[in-house]
Amino acid sequence: MLQFASVTGFVRMILIILLIYFGVKILSRLFAPFLMKYVAKKAEQRFGDQFGQYGRQQKEKPRKEGEVTIDKMPNTRTSNKEVGDYVDFEEID
């Protein structure tokens, strides 16, 4: 036996889908400002924490005026001797 969906069941399903769609749309408009404030506050806290860590590092190392410190060693590049010889040439006119 083959059963078909009734027209009233189909209409009810469409109405439920529309109700859920518009409900989510209305709720998102209501809660979006609160969500944006929360995200902005969290980002501000993270940036503040990073700045605070930088400030603590600066306070831990008091420096005298004119003193030079290097926090990071520069990358040392070694020349590759297997590349070949350098040939100096002159252009002839």
ZAVODO-12549 format. One record per residue (C-alpha): x, y, z. Coordinates in nm, 2 decimals. Example, Ala and Ser with C-alpha at 12.3 -4.5 7.8 and 13.67 -1.06 7.14 Angstrom:
BEGIN
> x; y; z
> 1.23; -0.45; 0.78 $
> 1.37; -0.11; 0.71 $
//
This chain:
BEGIN
> x; y; z
> 0.00; 0.00; 0.00 $
> 0.13; 0.33; -0.10 $
> 0.05; 0.63; 0.12 $
> 0.07; 1.00; 0.02 $
> 0.12; 1.30; 0.24 $
> -0.19; 1.49; 0.29 $
> -0.22; 1.85; 0.18 $
> -0.28; 1.97; 0.54 $
> 0.03; 1.79; 0.66 $
> 0.24; 1.96; 0.39 $
> 0.10; 2.30; 0.47 $
> 0.16; 2.25; 0.84 $
> 0.52; 2.15; 0.77 $
> 0.58; 2.46; 0.56 $
> 0.43; 2.68; 0.83 $
> 0.65; 2.52; 1.10 $
> 0.96; 2.58; 0.88 $
> 0.86; 2.94; 0.82 $
> 0.79; 2.99; 1.20 $
> 1.14; 2.85; 1.29 $
> 1.30; 3.07; 1.02 $
> 1.14; 3.39; 1.13 $
> 1.19; 3.30; 1.50 $
> 1.56; 3.26; 1.45 $
> 1.57; 3.58; 1.24 $
> 1.40; 3.78; 1.52 $
> 1.60; 3.63; 1.80 $
> 1.92; 3.69; 1.61 $
> 1.83; 4.06; 1.58 $
> 1.76; 4.08; 1.95 $
> 2.07; 3.90; 2.07 $
> 2.32; 4.02; 1.81 $
> 2.41; 4.34; 2.00 $
> 2.48; 4.14; 2.32 $
> 2.69; 3.89; 2.13 $
> 2.89; 4.17; 1.96 $
> 2.96; 4.33; 2.29 $
> 3.07; 4.00; 2.44 $
> 3.31; 3.94; 2.15 $
> 3.45; 4.29; 2.16 $
> 3.50; 4.26; 2.54 $
> 3.69; 3.93; 2.50 $
> 3.91; 4.08; 2.22 $
> 3.98; 4.38; 2.44 $
> 4.08; 4.15; 2.73 $
> 4.31; 3.95; 2.51 $
> 4.48; 4.26; 2.38 $
> 4.51; 4.40; 2.73 $
> 4.67; 4.08; 2.86 $
> 4.92; 4.09; 2.58 $
> 5.00; 4.45; 2.65 $
> 5.03; 4.37; 3.02 $
> 5.28; 4.09; 2.95 $
> 5.49; 4.33; 2.74 $
> 5.47; 4.59; 3.02 $
> 5.58; 4.34; 3.28 $
> 5.88; 4.24; 3.06 $
> 5.98; 4.60; 3.03 $
> 5.95; 4.65; 3.41 $
> 6.16; 4.34; 3.49 $
> 6.46; 4.48; 3.29 $
> 6.54; 4.83; 3.41 $
> 6.79; 4.99; 3.17 $
> 7.02; 5.28; 3.22 $
> 7.01; 5.56; 2.97 $
> 7.22; 5.49; 2.67 $
> 7.25; 5.12; 2.74 $
> 7.19; 4.90; 2.43 $
> 7.03; 4.55; 2.46 $
> 6.96; 4.30; 2.19 $
> 6.65; 4.09; 2.26 $
> 6.67; 3.87; 1.95 $
> 6.99; 3.75; 1.78 $
> 6.99; 3.83; 1.41 $
> 6.98; 3.55; 1.17 $
> 7.33; 3.47; 1.07 $
> 7.36; 3.38; 0.70 $
> 7.64; 3.15; 0.60 $
> 7.76; 3.17; 0.25 $
> 7.73; 2.86; 0.04 $
> 8.08; 2.78; -0.09 $
> 7.95; 2.53; -0.34 $
> 7.77; 2.80; -0.55 $
> 8.07; 2.88; -0.77 $
> 8.33; 3.14; -0.82 $
> 8.25; 3.51; -0.85 $
> 8.37; 3.65; -1.18 $
> 8.42; 4.02; -1.21 $
> 8.38; 4.15; -1.57 $
> 8.39; 4.47; -1.76 $
> 8.16; 4.57; -2.05 $
> 8.34; 4.63; -2.38 $
> 8.18; 4.90; -2.60 $
//
